[in-house]
Amino acid sequence: MTDTNKVNTKGMGPGVCVPWDQKAKEFGEILGNKEIVKKEWEQLDAMAYAYLWFWVHR
């Protein structure tokens, strides 16, 4: 098929492209209110998922 690495999606909820736990590790230490950053990330991620879902199922 392809030579790309498959990402393990086991345990990810529906409508998630990149889970918060994984993204938080990439950010490193978050200064300020972590809950605000988490909420905004989850909203952005949900929009990305909806966008991708729309184009794939078109």
DSSP file (Angstrom, degrees, kcal/mol; ACC not computed):
  #  RESIDUE AA STRUCTURE BP1 BP2  ACC     N-H-->O    O-->H-N    N-H-->O    O-->H-N    TCO  KAPPA ALPHA  PHI   PSI    X-CA   Y-CA   Z-CA
    1    1 A M              0   0    0      0, 0.0     2,-0.3     0, 0.0     0, 0.0   0.000 360.0 360.0 360.0 -96.9    0.0    0.0    0.0
    2    2 A T        -     0   0    0      2,-0.1     0, 0.0     1,-0.0     0, 0.0  -0.815 360.0-131.0-122.8 165.7    1.9    3.0    1.3
    3    3 A D        +     0   0    0     -2,-0.3     2,-0.2     2,-0.1    -1,-0.0   0.256  68.7 118.3 -96.4  11.8    5.2    3.5    3.1
    4    4 A T  S    S-     0   0    0      1,-0.1     2,-0.3     0, 0.0    -2,-0.1  -0.481  70.4-109.3 -80.8 151.0    3.8    5.7    5.8
    5    5 A N        -     0   0    0     -2,-0.2     2,-0.3     1,-0.1    -1,-0.1  -0.578  31.0-126.1 -76.6 137.7    3.8    4.8    9.4
    6    6 A K        -     0   0    0     -2,-0.3     2,-0.4     1,-0.0    -1,-0.1  -0.665  17.8-135.7 -85.4 139.8    0.5    3.9   10.9
    7    7 A V        -     0   0    0     -2,-0.3     2,-0.6     2,-0.0    -1,-0.0  -0.807  19.3-119.8 -96.1 133.5   -0.6    5.7   14.0
    8    8 A N        +     0   0    0     -2,-0.4    -1,-0.0     1,-0.2    -2,-0.0  -0.622  32.3 177.6 -72.9 115.6   -2.1    3.7   16.8
    9    9 A T    >   +     0   0    0     -2,-0.6     3,-1.9     2,-0.1    -1,-0.2   0.279  31.9 132.6-102.7   9.4   -5.6    5.1   17.3
   10   10 A K  T 3  S+     0   0    0      1,-0.3     3,-0.1     0, 0.0    -2,-0.0  -0.417  74.7  17.2 -64.0 130.5   -6.6    2.7   20.0
   11   11 A G  T 3  S+     0   0    0      1,-0.3     2,-0.3    -2,-0.2    -1,-0.3   0.353  92.1 129.1  89.8  -6.0   -8.2    4.5   22.9
   12   12 A M    <   -     0   0    0     -3,-1.9    -1,-0.3     1,-0.1     3,-0.1  -0.638  57.5-124.3 -81.7 139.6   -8.8    7.7   21.0
   13   13 A G    >   -     0   0    0     -2,-0.3     3,-0.8     1,-0.1     2,-0.1  -0.277  38.4 -80.7 -74.1 166.5  -12.4    9.0   21.2
   14   14 A P  T 3  S+     0   0    0      0, 0.0    -1,-0.1     0, 0.0     3,-0.1  -0.410 115.1  27.9 -67.1 145.2  -14.5    9.7   18.2
   15   15 A G  T 3  S+     0   0    0      1,-0.2     2,-0.5    -3,-0.1    34,-0.2   0.746  91.1 125.3  78.6  24.2  -13.8   13.0   16.5
   16   16 A V    <   +     0   0    0     -3,-0.8    -1,-0.2     1,-0.2    30,-0.1  -0.966  29.5 170.7-121.5 127.4  -10.2   13.2   17.6
   17   17 A C  S    S+     0   0    0     -2,-0.5    -1,-0.2     1,-0.3    29,-0.1   0.865  84.6  10.7 -91.9 -53.8   -7.2   13.7   15.2
   18   18 A V  S    S-     0   0    0     24,-0.1    -1,-0.3     4,-0.0    27,-0.1  -0.967  86.0-130.2-128.0 112.9   -4.5   14.3   17.8
   19   19 A P     >  -     0   0    0      0, 0.0     4,-2.2     0, 0.0     3,-0.4  -0.239  18.7-118.4 -64.8 151.9   -5.4   13.7   21.4
   20   20 A W  H  > S+     0   0    0      1,-0.2     4,-3.1     2,-0.2     5,-0.2   0.874 111.3  59.1 -57.4 -41.4   -4.7   16.3   24.0
   21   21 A D  H  > S+     0   0    0      1,-0.2     4,-1.2     2,-0.2    -1,-0.2   0.895 109.4  43.9 -57.6 -40.9   -2.3   14.1   26.0
   22   22 A Q  H  > S+     0   0    0     -3,-0.4     4,-1.3     2,-0.2    -1,-0.2   0.919 115.3  47.3 -70.1 -44.2   -0.1   13.7   23.0
   23   23 A K  H  X S+     0   0    0     -4,-2.2     4,-2.0     1,-0.2    -2,-0.2   0.873 106.3  58.0 -66.9 -36.8   -0.2   17.4   22.0
   24   24 A A  H  X S+     0   0    0     -4,-3.1     4,-1.5     1,-0.2    -1,-0.2   0.861 103.2  54.1 -61.9 -35.3    0.5   18.5   25.6
   25   25 A K  H  < S+     0   0    0     -4,-1.2    -1,-0.2    -5,-0.2    -2,-0.2   0.876 107.9  50.2 -65.0 -36.9    3.8   16.5   25.5
   26   26 A E  H  < S+     0   0    0     -4,-1.3    -2,-0.2     1,-0.2    -1,-0.2   0.865 108.9  52.1 -68.8 -35.9    4.8   18.3   22.3
   27   27 A F  H  < S-     0   0    0     -4,-2.0     2,-0.2     1,-0.2    -1,-0.2   0.829  93.1-160.2 -68.7 -32.1    4.1   21.7   23.9
   28   28 A G     <  +     0   0    0     -4,-1.5     2,-0.3    -5,-0.2    -1,-0.2  -0.596  57.0   7.6  80.8-149.0    6.2   21.0   26.9
   29   29 A E  S    S-     0   0    0     -2,-0.2     2,-0.6    -4,-0.1    -4,-0.0  -0.491  71.9-149.3 -70.7 130.6    5.6   23.1   30.0
   30   30 A I        -     0   0    0     -2,-0.3     2,-0.5     2,-0.1     4,-0.1  -0.896   5.5-152.1-103.2 120.3    2.5   25.3   29.6
   31   31 A L        +     0   0    0     -2,-0.6     2,-0.3     2,-0.1    -2,-0.0  -0.777  64.0  14.8 -90.6 132.7    2.6   28.6   31.5
   32   32 A G  S    S-     0   0    0     -2,-0.5     2,-0.8     4,-0.0    -2,-0.1  -0.717 118.5  -5.2 105.1-158.2   -0.7   29.9   32.6
   33   33 A N     >  -     0   0    0     -2,-0.3     4,-1.4     1,-0.2     3,-0.4  -0.637  53.8-169.6 -81.0 107.8   -4.1   28.2   32.7
   34   34 A K  H  > S+     0   0    0     -2,-0.8     4,-2.6     1,-0.2    -1,-0.2   0.803  83.1  62.4 -67.6 -30.2   -3.7   24.7   31.2
   35   35 A E  H  > S+     0   0    0      2,-0.2     4,-2.5     1,-0.2    -1,-0.2   0.861 101.9  51.0 -66.3 -35.3   -7.4   24.1   31.0
   36   36 A I  H  > S+     0   0    0     -3,-0.4     4,-2.5     2,-0.2    -1,-0.2   0.930 111.9  46.7 -65.9 -44.9   -7.9   27.0   28.6
   37   37 A V  H  X S+     0   0    0     -4,-1.4     4,-2.5     1,-0.2    -2,-0.2   0.916 113.5  49.3 -63.0 -43.2   -5.2   25.7   26.3
   38   38 A K  H  X S+     0   0    0     -4,-2.6     4,-2.5     2,-0.2    -2,-0.2   0.926 111.3  48.9 -62.0 -46.0   -6.7   22.2   26.5
   39   39 A K  H  X S+     0   0    0     -4,-2.5     4,-2.0     1,-0.2    -2,-0.2   0.929 113.3  46.4 -60.7 -46.8  -10.2   23.4   25.7
   40   40 A E  H  X S+     0   0    0     -4,-2.5     4,-2.5     2,-0.2    -1,-0.2   0.892 112.1  51.1 -65.1 -39.4   -9.0   25.5   22.7
   41   41 A W  H  X S+     0   0    0     -4,-2.5     4,-3.0    -5,-0.2     5,-0.2   0.936 109.8  49.6 -62.2 -45.7   -6.9   22.5   21.4
   42   42 A E  H  X S+     0   0    0     -4,-2.5     4,-2.0     1,-0.2    -1,-0.2   0.863 111.7  48.8 -64.0 -35.9   -9.9   20.1   21.7
   43   43 A Q  H  X S+     0   0    0     -4,-2.0     4,-2.0     2,-0.2    -1,-0.2   0.924 113.6  46.2 -67.9 -44.2  -12.1   22.6   19.8
   44   44 A L  H  X S+     0   0    0     -4,-2.5     4,-2.2     1,-0.2    -2,-0.2   0.909 112.7  50.5 -63.0 -42.5   -9.5   23.1   17.1
   45   45 A D  H  X S+     0   0    0     -4,-3.0     4,-2.4     1,-0.2    -1,-0.2   0.886 108.6  51.7 -64.3 -39.9   -8.9   19.4   16.8
   46   46 A A  H  X S+     0   0    0     -4,-2.0     4,-2.3    -5,-0.2    -1,-0.2   0.887 109.7  49.9 -64.5 -39.0  -12.7   18.7   16.5
   47   47 A M  H  X S+     0   0    0     -4,-2.0     4,-2.4     2,-0.2    -2,-0.2   0.905 110.5  49.9 -65.7 -40.9  -12.9   21.3   13.7
   48   48 A A  H  X S+     0   0    0     -4,-2.2     4,-2.6     2,-0.2     5,-0.2   0.908 110.5  50.3 -63.2 -41.7  -10.0   19.6   11.9
   49   49 A Y  H  X S+     0   0    0     -4,-2.4     4,-2.8   -34,-0.2    -2,-0.2   0.927 111.1  48.3 -61.9 -45.2  -11.6   16.2   12.3
   50   50 A A  H  X S+     0   0    0     -4,-2.3     4,-2.3     2,-0.2    -2,-0.2   0.898 111.7  50.3 -63.1 -40.7  -14.9   17.5   10.8
   51   51 A Y  H  X S+     0   0    0     -4,-2.4     4,-1.9     2,-0.2    -2,-0.2   0.941 113.8  43.9 -62.3 -48.6  -13.1   19.1    7.9
   52   52 A L  H  X S+     0   0    0     -4,-2.6     4,-2.3     1,-0.2     5,-0.2   0.902 112.2  53.0 -64.4 -40.7  -11.2   16.0    7.1
   53   53 A W  H  X S+     0   0    0     -4,-2.8     4,-2.2    -5,-0.2    -1,-0.2   0.908 107.7  52.4 -61.1 -42.2  -14.3   13.8    7.5
   54   54 A F  H  < S+     0   0    0     -4,-2.3    -1,-0.2     1,-0.2    -2,-0.2   0.929 112.9  43.0 -59.4 -47.4  -16.2   16.1    5.1
   55   55 A W  H >< S+     0   0    0     -4,-1.9     3,-0.6     1,-0.2    -1,-0.2   0.836 114.8  48.9 -72.5 -32.6  -13.5   15.8    2.4
   56   56 A V  H 3< S+     0   0    0     -4,-2.3    -1,-0.2     1,-0.2    -2,-0.2   0.889 116.1  42.1 -72.7 -38.3  -13.0   12.0    2.8
   57   57 A H  T 3<        0   0    0     -4,-2.2    -1,-0.2    -5,-0.2    -2,-0.2   0.203 360.0 360.0 -95.4  16.4  -16.7   11.2    2.7
   58   58 A R    <         0   0    0     -3,-0.6    -1,-0.2    -4,-0.1    -2,-0.1   0.455 360.0 360.0 -75.7 360.0  -17.5   13.6   -0.1
